[in-house]
Structures are given as structure tokens and as C-alpha cells.
Amino acid sequence: MKKILFMAALAFMFSACSKCVECTQEDFNGRNYEYATSDQNGNVETYGDRIDEVCSDNFESKKDFNEYIEEMEDQGAECKSDFWN
């Protein structure tokens, strides 16, 4: 009985996950775009890569989701699955 419940829980866990990818883009110098802030003196601080998360739940079909990801990659973005994050 415990095995059946475990298998059902495992199947539900994977079916409940939305398919998402994380995309980063590089600027013309080959560096990833970063979040940045500036103070009143014009000093700029950066806070790591800007990551855009795109989930299939936000699209009407899987085809639309895949086409959007392909378009982002055509424009220079690097997109990878965030399943294990």
C-alpha cells in the first residue's frame, strides 16, 4: 500500500510541475545583462545576471511556448530548463 501511495505522489509531483526555462542574454561585449542601480552621484552597482523565467503555463499551447523560446534564442538569448532549481 505504501508503494502505491508513493508512486501516486511521485506521478502527481511531476505532472503538477510547470515546464519553465530560464533565459539570459549577452550584450555586445559578450557579458550577460545584469541588474544595476545607480545613486545620486552616478555610481553604478551591478547585482548579477538578469534572468527571465518563461513558463509554459503562460501560453495557450505548447507550440506557442516553444515558438516564443525559439524566437528568444534567435535574438541571442541562452535558455535552459530550470527543473532542478
Residue frames as qw, qx, qy, qz and C-alpha x, y, z in Angstrom:
[[0.000, 0.884, 0.467, 0.000, 0.00, 0.00, 0.00],
 [0.316, -0.781, 0.101, 0.529, 2.85, 2.37, 0.84],
 [0.412, -0.107, 0.594, 0.682, 4.43, 1.74, -2.56],
 [0.199, 0.638, 0.653, 0.356, 1.20, 2.60, -4.35],
 [0.152, -0.939, -0.247, 0.187, 0.84, 5.87, -2.41],
 [0.420, -0.575, 0.326, 0.621, 4.47, 6.73, -3.07],
 [0.370, 0.169, 0.669, 0.622, 4.11, 6.08, -6.81],
 [0.079, 0.809, 0.552, 0.184, 0.91, 8.17, -6.94],
 [0.271, -0.887, -0.044, 0.371, 2.58, 11.04, -5.09],
 [0.453, -0.336, 0.490, 0.665, 5.61, 10.85, -7.39],
 [0.297, 0.441, 0.674, 0.513, 3.43, 10.91, -10.51],
 [0.052, -0.914, -0.401, 0.007, 1.44, 13.87, -9.17],
 [0.400, -0.712, 0.128, 0.562, 4.63, 15.76, -8.36],
 [0.362, -0.124, 0.573, 0.725, 5.90, 15.52, -11.93],
 [0.150, 0.589, 0.675, 0.418, 2.53, 16.25, -13.53],
 [0.184, -0.899, -0.348, 0.194, 1.97, 19.30, -11.31],
 [0.434, -0.465, 0.210, 0.742, 5.27, 20.90, -12.31],
 [0.486, 0.845, 0.112, -0.196, 5.03, 23.58, -14.93],
 [0.785, 0.180, 0.190, 0.561, 7.67, 23.49, -17.63],
 [0.037, -0.985, 0.021, 0.164, 9.79, 26.59, -17.24],
 [0.765, 0.266, -0.009, 0.586, 13.04, 27.79, -18.76],
 [0.311, -0.830, -0.016, 0.462, 15.44, 30.49, -17.62],
 [0.640, 0.609, 0.185, 0.431, 16.88, 32.78, -20.28],
 [0.370, -0.711, 0.078, 0.593, 19.85, 35.13, -20.13],
 [0.598, 0.758, 0.147, 0.216, 21.12, 37.47, -22.84],
 [0.633, -0.257, 0.076, 0.726, 24.53, 38.91, -23.60],
 [0.153, 0.901, 0.028, -0.405, 25.29, 42.49, -24.55],
 [0.662, 0.729, -0.169, 0.028, 27.56, 43.46, -27.46],
 [0.008, 0.740, -0.645, 0.191, 30.66, 42.96, -25.29],
 [0.634, 0.091, -0.768, -0.017, 29.81, 39.31, -24.60],
 [0.012, 0.055, -0.740, 0.670, 28.74, 39.92, -20.98],
 [0.160, -0.542, -0.822, -0.074, 25.34, 38.94, -19.62],
 [0.207, -0.638, -0.118, -0.732, 22.90, 41.75, -18.96],
 [0.385, -0.172, -0.720, 0.551, 22.86, 42.46, -15.22],
 [0.270, -0.862, -0.424, -0.065, 20.58, 44.19, -12.76],
 [0.457, 0.162, -0.177, 0.856, 22.02, 47.56, -11.88],
 [0.216, -0.893, -0.381, 0.101, 21.28, 50.51, -9.62],
 [0.440, 0.399, -0.091, 0.799, 22.80, 53.97, -9.55],
 [0.318, -0.627, -0.465, 0.538, 23.00, 56.55, -6.79],
 [0.126, 0.954, 0.203, -0.182, 22.70, 60.33, -6.98],
 [0.241, -0.745, 0.436, 0.442, 26.41, 60.66, -7.78],
 [0.662, 0.564, -0.362, -0.336, 26.14, 58.43, -10.85],
 [0.135, -0.405, 0.902, -0.066, 27.87, 55.41, -9.25],
 [0.807, 0.084, -0.329, -0.482, 26.53, 52.18, -10.68],
 [0.363, -0.321, 0.851, -0.203, 26.39, 48.84, -8.84],
 [0.632, 0.118, -0.610, -0.464, 25.52, 45.55, -10.53],
 [0.602, -0.266, 0.575, -0.486, 23.75, 42.64, -8.86],
 [0.481, -0.036, 0.873, 0.072, 24.21, 39.61, -11.05],
 [0.019, 0.072, 0.761, 0.645, 22.72, 38.33, -14.27],
 [0.554, 0.167, 0.140, -0.804, 19.22, 39.30, -15.34],
 [0.070, 0.039, 0.985, 0.151, 17.33, 36.03, -15.75],
 [0.571, 0.051, -0.101, -0.813, 13.94, 35.90, -17.44],
 [0.284, 0.033, 0.947, -0.145, 11.83, 32.90, -16.44],
 [0.532, 0.139, -0.358, -0.755, 9.32, 31.75, -19.05],
 [0.383, 0.007, 0.879, -0.283, 6.75, 29.09, -18.12],
 [0.068, -0.163, -0.830, -0.528, 4.52, 27.08, -20.42],
 [0.021, -0.583, -0.750, 0.313, 1.52, 27.86, -18.19],
 [0.040, 0.603, 0.075, -0.793, 1.59, 31.40, -19.59],
 [0.190, 0.264, -0.616, -0.718, 0.81, 30.22, -23.14],
 [0.770, 0.133, 0.098, -0.616, -2.29, 28.76, -24.74],
 [0.978, 0.194, -0.059, -0.056, -0.42, 25.87, -26.30],
 [0.764, -0.395, 0.320, 0.397, 2.90, 24.08, -26.13],
 [0.621, 0.479, 0.326, 0.529, 3.53, 25.18, -29.71],
 [0.015, 0.943, 0.064, 0.325, 3.23, 28.86, -28.74],
 [0.626, -0.736, 0.227, 0.120, 5.59, 28.31, -25.81],
 [0.790, -0.074, 0.383, 0.473, 8.21, 26.59, -28.00],
 [0.453, 0.692, 0.263, 0.496, 7.94, 29.26, -30.71],
 [0.220, -0.962, 0.042, -0.158, 8.47, 32.00, -28.10],
 [0.713, -0.547, 0.339, 0.278, 11.58, 30.26, -26.74],
 [0.723, 0.265, 0.385, 0.508, 12.92, 29.77, -30.28],
 [0.219, 0.882, 0.159, 0.386, 12.38, 33.48, -31.03],
 [0.440, -0.878, 0.186, 0.021, 14.24, 34.47, -27.85],
 [0.770, -0.279, 0.418, 0.393, 17.13, 32.18, -28.79],
 [0.583, 0.572, 0.332, 0.471, 17.18, 33.62, -32.32],
 [0.004, 0.948, 0.002, 0.319, 17.63, 37.05, -30.72],
 [0.362, 0.577, -0.563, 0.468, 20.68, 35.82, -28.79],
 [0.615, -0.525, 0.344, -0.477, 19.22, 34.53, -25.52],
 [0.342, 0.210, -0.911, 0.093, 20.52, 31.35, -23.91],
 [0.709, -0.296, 0.080, -0.635, 17.61, 29.39, -22.47],
 [0.359, 0.154, -0.913, 0.116, 17.84, 26.30, -20.30],
 [0.629, -0.482, -0.557, -0.247, 15.47, 24.29, -18.16],
 [0.117, -0.516, 0.513, -0.676, 15.14, 25.26, -14.52],
 [0.800, -0.261, -0.467, -0.271, 13.62, 21.92, -13.46],
 [0.752, -0.193, -0.487, 0.399, 16.24, 21.24, -10.77],
 [0.179, 0.337, -0.254, 0.889, 16.44, 24.83, -9.43]]
